[in-house]
């Protein structure tokens, strides 16, 4: 199916490297849609509902939703699927239910724990993690590793004071979770024909990381070209036979997250694996990066899906599904 009007909706301001990447991704998706024979344009969300009303007035066949943040904040982006649904618009990706469930990392962890899925010990205040050798302090709602750097990992006894300091510095709620020393994996999930497909797992390698540097995918590793972390955290998709059992368990857990959070379209689940081989779910991302050089696109390529093929699959699945419930 071609010659549809499929605008690309984004909320990036371009003030940070991660938001510049979103703008470039939106342009790449727009260009792919045009190559696929569709009419497309970029729609910048802004900070009010006026742009969504404008979008609805254009009667798009589908909205490609790339809103990861609104005015630099991730939390408001979780409301966009519901806002699109209220206006009767069809769109790609996860719906309102999944967006609400995944808005808060703490809410994610509470849901995982209740379902019996493994996730590192965590605490809103940090006070109950004083016995942990090390913890990592993160924003409750921000994604894209915003605010995460080498100083985010601290002894458990310092968790509470670090959370308070991060709140004062960044202005948003933070929490602490037990730091899992070990390997890091990301599993990308793609819906096709109403069934979820787990794409080939990717492991982030930490090259040249000595004892003085924590092996974490921090903000620099994702976005700051030329930094030590950016240049020394390649991903790999090839694994020895002895990893077969681990990879099967990661696949099972990723599928369990898909069902638990009512995910749709495409998503990503991030893991750490400790030295005993136990996987721990870090978080679920309902709107993972689709930049041509991103991990999701690389995982799709391992299955023979080029960038245009991937965008075509996401669009086809969104068009084939009934309207999302609020």
C-alpha positions in Angstrom: 0.0 0.0 0.0 1.5 3.3 -1.1 0.5 7.0 -1.6 -0.6 7.4 2.0 -0.1 10.6 4.0 2.1 9.6 6.9 3.6 12.6 8.8 6.4 12.0 11.2 5.7 13.5 14.7 8.5 14.5 17.0 9.1 16.7 20.0 12.8 17.4 19.8 14.1 20.9 20.4 17.6 20.2 19.2 19.2 21.6 22.3 21.0 18.4 23.3 22.9 15.7 21.4 20.1 13.1 22.0 17.5 15.5 20.7 19.6 16.4 17.6 19.7 12.6 17.0 15.9 12.5 17.2 15.6 15.3 14.6 18.0 13.4 12.3 16.0 10.2 12.9 12.7 11.9 12.0 14.3 13.1 8.8 15.6 9.6 8.0 12.1 8.1 8.6 10.4 10.8 6.5 12.8 10.1 3.7 12.3 6.4 3.9 8.5 6.9 3.8 8.9 8.9 0.7 11.0 6.2 -0.9 8.3 3.8 -0.1 5.8 5.9 -2.1 4.1 7.7 0.7 3.6 11.4 1.3 5.4 12.6 4.4 6.5 15.7 6.3 7.9 16.5 9.7 5.5 17.8 12.4 7.2 19.3 15.5 5.0 18.9 18.5 5.7 22.0 20.4 4.4 22.5 24.0 0.7 22.7 23.5 -2.0 20.6 21.9 -2.4 23.0 19.0 0.0 21.0 16.7 -1.9 17.8 17.4 -5.1 19.6 16.5 -3.4 20.8 13.3 -2.2 17.3 12.6 -5.8 15.9 13.0 -7.1 18.5 10.6 -4.8 17.2 7.9 -6.5 13.7 8.1 -3.3 11.6 8.0 -3.6 7.9 7.1 -1.1 7.2 9.9 1.1 9.2 12.2 4.7 7.9 12.7 5.1 8.7 16.4 8.7 9.6 17.2 8.0 11.8 20.3 10.6 10.8 22.9 10.5 14.0 24.8 8.5 17.3 25.0 10.5 20.4 25.6 13.4 18.3 26.6 11.5 16.2 29.2 10.6 12.5 28.6 7.6 12.3 31.0 5.1 14.3 28.9 5.9 12.1 25.9 4.0 9.2 27.6 0.8 11.2 27.1 1.1 11.5 23.4 -0.4 8.1 22.4 -3.5 8.9 24.4 -3.7 12.4 22.9 -3.5 10.9 19.4 -6.1 8.3 20.3 -8.5 10.9 21.6 -8.2 12.7 18.2 -9.0 9.5 16.3 -5.6 9.2 14.8 -3.8 6.0 14.0 -0.2 5.9 14.9 2.9 3.6 15.1 4.3 2.0 18.2 2.9 1.5 21.7 -0.5 2.7 22.8 -1.7 4.6 25.9 -1.7 1.6 28.2 1.9 0.6 27.6 3.0 4.3 27.7 1.4 4.7 31.1 2.8 1.5 32.5 6.4 2.3 31.3 6.4 6.0 32.2 8.1 5.5 35.5 11.0 3.1 35.9 9.8 2.5 39.5 6.4 1.6 38.2 8.0 -0.8 35.8 10.0 -2.4 38.5 6.9 -2.8 40.7 5.1 -4.5 37.9 8.0 -6.8 37.1 8.4 -7.7 40.8 4.7 -8.5 41.1 5.0 -10.7 38.0 8.0 -12.5 39.3 10.4 -11.1 36.6 14.0 -10.5 37.8 15.0 -6.8 38.2 17.7 -5.4 40.4 16.8 -4.3 44.0 15.7 -0.7 44.0 14.6 2.0 46.4 13.0 5.4 45.9 15.0 7.0 48.7 18.1 4.8 48.6 17.8 4.2 52.4 17.1 0.5 52.0 20.1 -0.1 49.8 22.8 0.8 52.3 23.9 -2.8 52.5 24.7 -2.9 48.7 28.3 -2.7 47.7 27.4 -0.4 44.8 24.2 1.2 43.4 23.5 3.2 40.3 21.3 6.3 40.7 19.0 7.1 37.8 16.2 9.5 36.9 12.8 8.0 37.5 11.3 9.2 34.2 14.1 10.3 31.9 15.4 8.0 29.2 18.3 8.1 26.7 20.8 7.8 29.7 20.1 11.4 30.5 21.9 12.3 33.7 23.9 9.1 33.9 27.7 9.3 34.1 30.5 7.7 35.9 29.5 9.5 39.2 26.1 7.8 39.0 27.6 4.6 40.5 28.2 5.0 44.3 28.5 2.8 47.4 25.1 1.8 48.7 25.6 3.7 51.9 25.7 6.9 49.8 22.6 6.2 47.8 20.2 8.5 49.7 22.5 11.5 49.6 23.2 11.0 45.9 19.5 10.8 45.1 19.0 14.1 47.0 21.9 15.7 45.2 20.6 14.6 41.8 17.2 15.9 42.6 18.7 19.3 43.5 20.9 19.3 40.4 18.4 18.1 37.8 15.1 18.9 39.3 13.4 15.5 38.6 12.9 12.5 40.9 15.7 9.9 41.0 16.0 6.4 42.5 18.7 3.9 43.2 19.0 0.3 42.1 21.7 -2.3 42.9 24.5 -2.0 40.4 24.9 -5.3 38.5 28.5 -5.9 37.6 28.6 -7.8 34.4 27.4 -7.9 30.8 24.9 -5.6 29.1 22.3 -6.7 26.5 19.5 -5.0 24.6 16.8 -7.0 23.0 14.7 -5.3 20.3 11.2 -6.5 19.6 9.2 -6.0 16.4 5.5 -6.9 15.8 4.6 -8.7 12.5 1.3 -10.1 11.7 0.1 -9.5 15.3 3.0 -11.6 16.7 6.1 -10.3 18.4 9.5 -11.2 16.9 12.6 -10.9 19.1 15.4 -9.6 16.9 18.9 -10.8 17.4 20.2 -9.9 20.8 22.9 -7.2 21.0 25.6 -7.0 23.7 27.5 -3.8 24.4 31.2 -4.4 24.9 33.3 -2.1 27.1 36.7 -1.9 25.4 39.6 -0.4 27.4 37.6 0.0 30.6 40.0 -0.3 33.5 39.2 -0.7 37.2 38.8 3.1 37.4 35.8 3.2 35.0 32.4 1.6 35.5 31.1 -0.5 32.6 27.8 1.4 32.0 26.1 2.8 28.9 26.0 6.4 30.1 25.1 9.6 28.2 28.5 10.0 26.7 28.4 6.4 25.4 25.2 7.0 23.5 25.5 10.6 22.3 28.8 12.3 22.7 30.8 11.5 19.5 34.5 11.4 20.2 34.2 10.7 23.9 36.0 7.6 25.4 32.7 5.9 26.1 31.2 6.6 22.6 34.3 5.3 20.9 34.8 2.2 23.1 31.3 0.7 23.5 30.7 -1.3 20.3 27.8 -3.8 20.0 28.1 -7.4 18.9 25.6 -10.0 17.7 27.8 -13.1 17.4 28.0 -15.3 20.4 29.8 -18.6 21.3 27.7 -21.8 21.7 28.0 -21.6 25.5 25.8 -18.5 25.5 22.9 -20.4 24.0 21.1 -20.9 27.3 21.5 -17.3 28.3 20.3 -16.0 25.0 17.2 -18.2 25.2 16.4 -16.9 28.7 16.8 -13.3 27.5 14.4 -14.0 24.7 11.9 -15.5 27.1 12.1 -12.5 29.5 11.8 -10.0 26.6 8.6 -11.7 25.4 7.3 -11.7 29.0 7.9 -7.9 29.2 6.0 -7.5 25.9 3.0 -9.2 27.3 3.2 -7.7 30.8 3.4 -4.1 29.6 1.0 -4.5 26.6 3.6 -3.4 24.1 2.8 -3.0 20.4 4.6 -2.2 17.2 8.2 -2.2 18.4 10.0 -1.8 21.7 13.3 -2.7 23.4 14.2 -4.4 26.7 17.6 -3.7 28.4 19.4 -6.2 30.6 22.4 -6.7 32.8 23.8 -10.2 33.3 25.7 -10.9 36.5 28.9 -13.0 36.8 26.8 -16.0 37.7 24.9 -15.7 34.4 21.7 -14.4 35.9 19.9 -11.8 33.7 18.3 -8.8 35.4 15.8 -6.6 33.5 16.8 -2.9 33.8 13.9 -1.3 31.9 11.5 -1.4 29.0 11.6 1.3 26.3 8.4 1.9 24.5 9.9 4.2 21.9 13.4 3.0 21.2 15.7 5.0 18.9 15.2 4.2 15.1 18.2 6.2 13.9 19.9 4.4 10.9 22.9 3.7 13.1 21.0 2.7 16.2 21.0 -0.7 17.8 17.4 -1.5 16.8 18.1 -0.9 13.2 21.3 -2.9 13.4 19.4 -5.8 15.0 16.8 -5.7 12.2 19.6 -5.7 9.6 20.8 -9.0 11.1 17.5 -10.5 10.1 17.7 -9.1 6.6 15.6 -6.0 7.2 17.1 -2.9 5.8 16.1 0.5 7.1 13.3 1.0 4.5 12.1 -2.5 5.1 11.9 -1.9 8.8 10.0 1.3 8.4 7.7 -0.5 6.0 7.1 -3.3 8.5 6.3 -0.8 11.3 3.8 1.1 9.1 2.2 -2.1 7.8 1.7 -3.4 11.3 0.2 -0.1 12.6 -2.2 0.0 9.7 -3.3 -3.6 10.2 -4.1 -3.3 13.9 -7.4 -2.0 15.3 -7.4 1.5 16.8 -5.6 1.6 20.1 -7.7 1.8 23.3 -7.1 4.6 25.7 
